[in-house]
Amino acid sequence: MRAYLRYVLLIIICSVCYSVNYLPLPRVRKETLCTTKLFRYYQNVCTVSYSFVWWDWPRWEKEIDWMALNGINLPLAFTGQEALWQEVYRALGLNESELEEFFSGPAFLAWNRMANMDKFGGPLPQSWHVNQLYLQFKILERMRAFGMIPVLPAFSGNVPRGILRLYPKANVTRLGPWAHFNCSFSCSYILDPRDPLFLQIGTLYLSEVVKQFGTDHIYNTDTFNEMTPPSSDPTYLSAVSRSVFASMTAVDPNAIWLMQGWLFFSDQAFWKPPQIQALLHGVPLGRMIVLDLFAEADPVFTYTESFYGQPFIWCMLNNFGGNNGFFGTIESINSGPFKALNFPNSTLVGIGMTPEGIEQNPVIYELMSELAWRKEPVNLAKWVSLYAVRRYGGMNDNLTAAWKLLFTSVYNCTVAGYVNHNHSPLVRRPSFRMRTDLWYDPADLFEAWRLFMEAAPSFMTKETFQYDLVDVTRQVLQVLTSSFYQDIADAFANKKMPELLTVGGVLVYDLLPELNRLLSSNQNFLLGTWLERAQSKALNEREAQLYDMNARNQVTLWGPSGEILDYANKQWGGLIEDYYAQRWGLFVQMLVECLDRGLPYKQDTFNQAVFQVEQGFIYNGRKYPTKPQGDTYEIAHRIFLKYYPQKIHKNKLDWANNNWW
């Protein structure tokens, strides 16, 4: 049991989220709460790229303070590790060109570290290494000041190709392509953990980590993340984990290996019970902690007898790619940790939050962090009612009702194994094969929107309300985009040119521009902020161009040719206007031309044309606003008057009289 001193607020309860703070000074009393969850874990190895990559120290300081306020005591601390790898590989004899072709660019380092890819977006400037080391020292100092246990990186076996020049007899395997990349940027080299060179490199690196960063004895590395091992022989898999752990204990006899359990979920065809048990039992029981990374949707502990005796942390993933879009599995989140705790022979030692990206869906993270201090599931209806009070600093029947609607619909996905990776047509390359399915009734979302609009005049001075009004309206327009897409598809299929011109024109020339104006009115939804943070890391124009390309590519093409196209899609002011709206405009234009000429629509032809638009955005050199523009309420109110469902039919008739094309 660990005691944690929390402040119970009597008059005003404060709410602190990722993007905006509402923190009035309350009257408080002290209360000591105890938890059976030894660890409260935070971060995903991908979060460092999807969210943290361009942060400066003030933003990191804010995040660590948020961790402390929410009782986090086991965060990842991965910043700056490439600087240490550079020194280790130089000491081994690698030259600068071999290092340059190994490290990826800043926005893609998470996957470089996991041996998924290399080189793309690079090379890393020396100034990057210096900046990241500076940040890491400050990050660790503040984490430890709050009593946290920073999780530091260890060696997984991923090595530069140059190792083969120095050690031609080393047992190195070249992997196959990853995620549609060709071998120009993937097909990484993996050193067999049983090779003596693995222990040599692993101990060199971890010694440097401990020397520079100190240690709290918990280290993370993932040996087969989205990679199929060369053998399914349990003896081999046990030997691998035994060797990886040996490289840790050779430096730190008290080492504990923290491993993401994502591999067991992502490749279930390979990881059967004998293989899972073999990998886990290569490490002494109690010296490994497994993150059940996606437990709210597909828990692994239930079919592995609680990870065959190894301690584990029940984790909520909730978000992929840092996508915007409402999503939650509140019933599973509310009950899951307690089911894990009461599971027969449970080895649960904590709960965690492992989103690939942050700064969205703050209500879900607040609920999850609170559960660490609960002895049983919360009453969700009561909890969300109090959340509305905490978030806005006062009672309001409309807002309470709105949040109850959202909590029982869009935030309560009950579809088994559903992956929250925003597939809305709004943020996907247009085609006739896009998904429009929803796990909730959009009528509940529309009603919540109406209630927010009714409350707006009294709450527009609250930053949290401004954020939520933009977010709710954004979600509505995302849903309506799917509706317009279906109308466009029907009009084209039925060869109805007037209808195609009308619905296509409304989408491209009104709805999407209005969405762009809405997002541009709030500091938290600006493309310019993302790009400015990236360029602020640069010491010269060449570095600025490199970082700008990294930042733009990650949220769009995700690769030189769209290898993981739109995986990290974002709904930001500027990005809607110059990327998503341009694609939709080209799509509708091509459909109109096909109907006009009596030609079939060819997706391959469109893909070739739209790629020029997508790539053009990455290199357009445009500067985007970093300050909000326009009045959020006026924009949201105008959108409401036009697009609230009862208005849409009438307005479509009015819009049909306009010459959109």
N, C-alpha and C positions, 0 to 999 in steps of 0.2 A: 504494500500500500504506500502510495506517495501522497503527501499532503500538499495542497496548493492553495495559497492564500488568494482568494478572489474578493472583489468588492461587490456587494449586493446593493444595488442602487434603490433607494426608497422613493424618491420623488421623480427623478428622471433617469431613465436607463439609457446608457450610451450605446451607439452602434458604430462600429468601425469596420469598413469593408475595404477591399482592394483599391477601389478607384476614388471614392469620396469618403470624407470623414464627417460624421455628425457627433461632436464630442462636447456637449455642454458640461459645466461643472456641477456635479450632483452632490447631494448630501448622502453620505455612505455610512455603512457599518461594516466591520470586518467579520468575515465568517470563514472558517477553515473547512474546505470540502476535501474529501478523500476520493481517490479513484483506484479501481482495481486494474486499470490499464497502465502498466509500468511505463510504456512508451507512447508518445503522441507524435507520430511521424508526419513529415511534410516534404513534398516535392516528388517529381518524376524526373528521370534522367533527361527527358525531352523538354521539360519546363525551362531549362537553362537556355535553350535555343528559341523556343516559341515565345517566351515572355521576358526572360531576364537579360538576354544577350546584350542589349544596348544600355543597360542601367548604369547610372553613376552612383556615387556613394549616398547622396541624400535619398535616392529612391530605394537603395538597399537598406538603409537605416530604417526607413518607414516600414519596409516589409518585415524586418527582424522585430521591430516593435510590435507589429501586428501578430507575429508568431507568439511573442511573449504574452500579449493580451489574450490570446486564445489557447495558451497552455502548451504550445508546441515545445517539445524538448529533444526531438531527434530529427534535425533537418539535414538534407544533403549540403555539402560545402564543396562544390566541384570547380569553382572559379580558379583560373590561373594554372591549371594542371599542365597545359601545353608548354609553359615556360620551363617546368621541371623536366618534362619529357625531352625537350630540346637539349638540355644540359646532359641528361643521361645518354642520349643517342650520340651527341658530340663526343662524350667520353669514350664511347664504344668505337668511334671512328667514322661515323656517318658524316658526309659532307653536306654543305648547305643546299645543293640542288636536290639531294635525296630527302632532306627534311621538307623542302618546299613542295615537293610532289606528294608528300604524305598528308600534311595537315590540310583540312578543308578550310573554307572561309568561316568567319565568325558565326554566321546564321545557321551553319550546318555542322557545328562541332559535336553536337550530341550524337550524331550518327557516325561521325568519324571515330569517336571514342568507342562506339559499339561495333566497330569493324564492318559497318554497312557500306561506307563510302569513303573516298579520299579525294584530295586535290580540288574538287569543285568549289568555286568561290574564293579560292586562295590566290597567291600565298599569303600567309599571315605575316604582317609587318612586325618588326621587332618592337615597335611602340605598343602594339597590341599586348605582347607578353608583359611588358613593363606595367601597363595600365591594369591588366588583370591581376598581376601579383599584388599591386598596391591595394586593389579592392579586396582580394582574398584575406590579406592581413587584417584589414579593418572589419571584414565580415566575421572572421573567426573571433576577433577580440570582443565584438559585441555579442555574438552568440554565447560565448563562454561567460560573459558578464551576467547573462540572464540564467546561467546554469544549464544551458543546452549542451547536448552532445553532438558536435558536428561530425557528420559521416564523410570521411575522406576517401579519395579514389585509390584503387589498387590496380594491379596488372591483370589484364584478361587474356593476353596472348596476341593481341593485334600489333603487328610490327610493320615498319616501312619495308619496301622492296629491297632497299639497300642492305638490309641484314644479310641477304643471300650473297652479296659481294664479300662481306666480312666473314660470314660463316656458311660457306657453300654446302657443308654437310649437315646443316641444321634441319631438323624435321619440321619443315614449313609446308603448309597446305595452302593453295590458292583457292579461295571460295568462288562460287559462281556469281552471276550478276544478282543485284538486289533491286527490287522494286522498279523494274523497267529500265534501270540504268544499264549502260553497256560497260565493258571493262575499262573504258577510258577513265571512269570515275568510281568504279566499284571493283568487285572481284578482289577483295582484300586478302592480305597474307596473314595466316594464323600460325603461330608457333605452338607446336604440340606441348601441352603442359608437362608431359613426361620427359621431354628433352631437357638435359641438364642446363641448357642455355636459358630455359624458362625461369628456373630458380635464380640464375645469375641476373637476368634483366629485372625480374620481379623484385628481388631484394635491393638491387641498385636503386630502383625507382622508389620503393616504399621507404627506404632509408632517407632519400632526399625529401620525400613528403614529410616524414616525421621531423627531420632536421629543420625544415623551413616552417612547417605549420604546427609542430607539436602533435600530440595525439590524445584522443579520448578512447582509443582502442577499437573503434568500429569502422570498418572499411567496406566499400561497395565495389563490386565488379560483377559483370554479367558475361559469362563465357559463350553462351549460344543464343544471344538475343536475335530472334527472327533469322536464325541460321540453323540448318540441320546438321547435327554432328556427323562425322564421317563413319561412325559405327554405333549401332544400337546395343552392342554387347554391354551388359551391366558391369562387367569387370572393367571394361575400358572407361565407362562413365564414372565409376567410383575412383579410378586412378586419376582421372582428370580433376575432379573436385579435391581429391587429396593433395595433388600437386599444387593447385592454386592456393589452397589454404596453407600449405607448407611455405610458399613464398611470402605469406603474411607473417606466420609465426617465427620465421627465421629472423625477422626484424623486430617483431613485437610478440613476445610469448603470450601476451594476454589478448591477442587479436580475436575479434569476432567478425565473421563474414556476413554482411547484409546483402542479400541477393533478391533481385526482382523476380517474382514468380511468373512474369508475363510469358516466358517461353512455354510453360505448361499449358497455358490457354491458347496461345497463337499457333501452336503446332501439335494439336492433340493426336494427330495421326501417328506422330513419332513417340510422343511422351506418354507411354502407357505406364501403369503402376510399377512394373519392374524397373523401367528406365528412371522414373522419378525417384523411386526409393534408392536406387544405386547412386544417383548423383547426390542426393541429400545425405546418404550415410557414408559418403567418402569423407565427411567432416564429423568430428565427434559431436554427439548430441549436446545441444546447448551452446555450441560455438558457432552456430549459424542462425541467422534470423531471416525468414523468408517473408517477403512482402506479397500477400495475396492481393495482387495489384488491382483487379477488376472485380472485387468480391461482391459489390452491390448488384452485379449482373450475372456473374458466373463464378461463384466461389470455388476455389480448388481444394480447400481444406476438407470439404464434405466427401470427396471421393479419394482422398489420400490419407485417410485416418489421421487427420490433423497433421499433415506433412510428415507422417511417419516418425513423429516424436520430436522433430525440430521446432523450436519456437517460431511463431508467425505473427504477423500484424495484419489485421483485417483492414483493407484499404478501399476507399471510394475513389474511382478514377473520374467518372462523370463527363470529362471533356477530352476531345481529340483535336489536336491541331490548333488549339486556342480559338476555335470558331466562336463567333457570336451566335446567339440563338438560345431561347429558353429551353432548359431541359433539367430533369431531375427524376429520381426514383425514390421519392421520399418514404414510401412504405418500406421498401427494402433497406434504405439507409437507416431508418428508425429502428428496425427490428434486427438487422443483420449482425451487428456487433454482439448483441446479447445472445443470439442463436449460436454464434461462434464461441462465446464464453461458456455456454452451457452444453456444448457439444461433448459427446462421450470422450473422456481422456483428452480434453482440449489442451493445446499448448499455446493458446492465445496469450500474447504479452503486450498487446497494444492495439490501437486503431490509428489509421492514417488517412491522409488526403494526398492523392497521387495524380492530379490532373495534368494532362500534357501541356495545357496552357491555362493561364489564370485571367483575372480581370473580366469576368462575366459571371452571371448567376450567383451574386453574393449571398442570397438567401440560403442556398444549398450548403455553402461553406460554413455559414454561421450555424446552421443546424448540426452539421457533422462535427464541428469543433466542440459544440456544447455536449454532445453525447458522451464525450470522454469523462464527463463529470456526473453522468446520470447512472443510477442503479437499475433503471428499467426504461423502456421506450417512453417517449413523451406523448402527451395528448396533442396530436398534430393540429387540431382545430384551435385549441387554446394557445398552443405555441405560436402559430402564425398570426393570431390576433394580437398577441403581445409583441410580436416582431414588428407589426405595423406601427405600434406605439413607439417602440424603441427607435425605429428607423426614422420617423418623422418628428418625434418629440411631442406627440399629442394624439389624443383620440379623434377618430373621424370614422363615422359609420360607413361611408362610401369606400374608404381605403381598406377598412377591415373586411368588408364584403368582397372587394376586388382581390385581395390577397387570398382569401378563402377559395375563391373561384380558381385562381391560378394554381393554388396548392393542390386542388383536387383534379386538375386537368393537365396542363402542360408540364407541371412539376411532378406528376405522378404517373410516369410511364411504367406500365406493368407488363409490357411485352417481353417475354423471356429472352435474355441475351441481347437486347437491343443496344446497338452501338451508337452513341450520340456523336455522329460525324455529320455535320450539317449537309444534307443532300438537297436542300431547297434549290429549285431552278434559278432562283435569284443569283446564287453564287456558284453556279456550275456552267460549264461551257454548253451553250444551247444545242439541243438535239431533240429528236422525237423519242428518246429513250430515258428521259429523266423521271425521277421518282417524285411523286406528290403526296405520298401517304403520310398521315399524321397519326399519332398515338392518342390524340385528344380531340374533343369536339371544339372546332374553332369558334362556335357560338359563345363558349365560356370565355375565350380570349377577348372577343369583341365586346362582351358585356363588361369585363374587367376594364377594358379600354374606356368605355363610356363612363364608368365610375371614376376612373382616374381623371378624365376630363372634367367631370363635375366638381371634383375636389381641387382641381388645379389652381383656381384663383386664390385660394387660401394658403397654398403650400409652395408657391413658386419661389419663395425666398430660401427654401431648404435645398441644399445641394443634392441630398439623397433623393428628394422628390424629382428634381430636375432630371437627374440621371434616369430614374425609373420611368418618368413620362416619355423620355426619348426611347428607352429600351422597349417599353410596351408598344409604343407606336411603331417602332422598327419591326417588332415581331408581327404585328398586324400586317404591315406592308409586305413582309416576307411571305406570309400566307396568301395575301391577295395576288402577289406575283405568280404563285402557283396556279391560282384561278385564271389569271389572264393568259398564262402559258397554255392551259387546257383549252381556253377559248380560241387562241391562235391556232393550236393544232387541229381543233375541230373545223375552224373556218377553212384552213388549207386543205384538209382531207375532203371537205365537201365542196371545194372550189368556189367559196363565197368571198369574192374579192372585197365587197363593201365591208363585211364583218371583219375580215383580216386587216384592212386598213384602219378600221375604227379601234379594235382592241390592241393591235400592234402600236398604233399611234399613241393611244392613251398610256400604254406601258412605257414606251421609250421617251415620249415627250412630256409626260406629266408625272406619272407615279414615281419613276426612278429619279428624275430631277428633284421632286419633292422630298424623297427619301434622302438624297444627298444634302439638301438644304437642312433637313432636320438633324442629321448626324453632324453636320458642320457647325451646328449651334451649341454643341457641348464639348468641353475639353477632352472628354474621355473617349470620343469617337472620331478622332482626327488622324488621317494618314500622315499629315505633316509632322505630328509629334513623333511617330515611329521613325520617320526618315530623318528628322532633325537629331534625334538621339543617336542614330547610327552615324551620321556625319560628324557629330560632336566628338567622336572617338578619334577622328583623323588629325594628323599633324600636317598634312599637305594635301594638295588637290588630288593626287593619285590615290591616296588612301581614302579620301572622301568619295571618290567615284567607286572604288572597290566596295566600301561599306554600303553605299547607296544601292549598288547592284544586288548585294546580298539581301538587304532589307526588302527590296521590291520583289526579287525573285522568290523568296521564301513564301510570301503571301499570295503568289500568283502561279507561276509555272512550276515552281519547286523542282528545279533541274534545268539543264540547258534547253531541253526540247519538250518540257511539260511531262517529265517522267512521273511525277506525283501531282499532277495538275489539280490546283484548287484544294489540296488537302488542308492547307492552313488558311483557308479563305477567311476574310474579315469584312465586316460591314462598317466601313469608315467613310467619313466625308472626304471626297477627293478620289477614293478608290471606286466608289459607286459611279461617279461621273466619268472618269477616264479609263475605266477597265470594264466593269460589269455592264454599264449602259451602252458602251461602244460595241460590246459583243452582241447585246440584244438588238441594237439598231441594225447591225450587219445581218443578223439572222432574219429579222422581219423583212429587211430589204431584199434579201435573197429569195425568200418565200414569195414576195410580191412579184419579183421578176420571173420566177418559175411559173406562177399562175398566169402571168401576162403572156408568156411565150409558149405556154402549154408544155413545159419541160418538167421532168421529175426532179425532185430535190435530192441532191447527193451529199451525204454527210462528209465524205472525204474531201470534196471540193470546198465545202464550208470550212472544214478543219484547217485546210491549207491557208485559206484567206484569213480566218480569225487568228491564226497563230501570228500573223504579221501585226495584228492589233495588240495581242498579248505581249509579244516581244517588244513592240514599239513602246508600250507603257514603261517597260523596265528601263529603257534608254531615252525616254523623252526629255529628261533633264529639268522637268518642271518643278518649281518650288511650290509647295502646298502650305496653306495657312496652318500656323501653330497656335492660333488663338481663335476662340469661338466667334462665329459670325451669324448675326441674325438673332431674333427673339424666339426662344424655344416655344413659348406658349402660343404666340401668334402663328408660328409654322404648324405646330401640332393641331391647333384649333382649325386652321384652314384645311389641313388634311382630313380631319374628322368630319368637317362639313361636306367634303367631297366623297370620302371613301367609307364612312360608316355604312355597313351593309344595306341599310334601308335606303340609302341615298344612291347606291351604285347604279341601279337599273335606270333611274331617271337621268343620272349624269351621263350614262353611256349614250342615251338618245341625244342629249345635248352635244356631247363630244363628236357624235357621228356627223354633225353639221359643220364641223371644223375641217379644214383641209390640212391634215397632219403631214402628208407626204408631198 
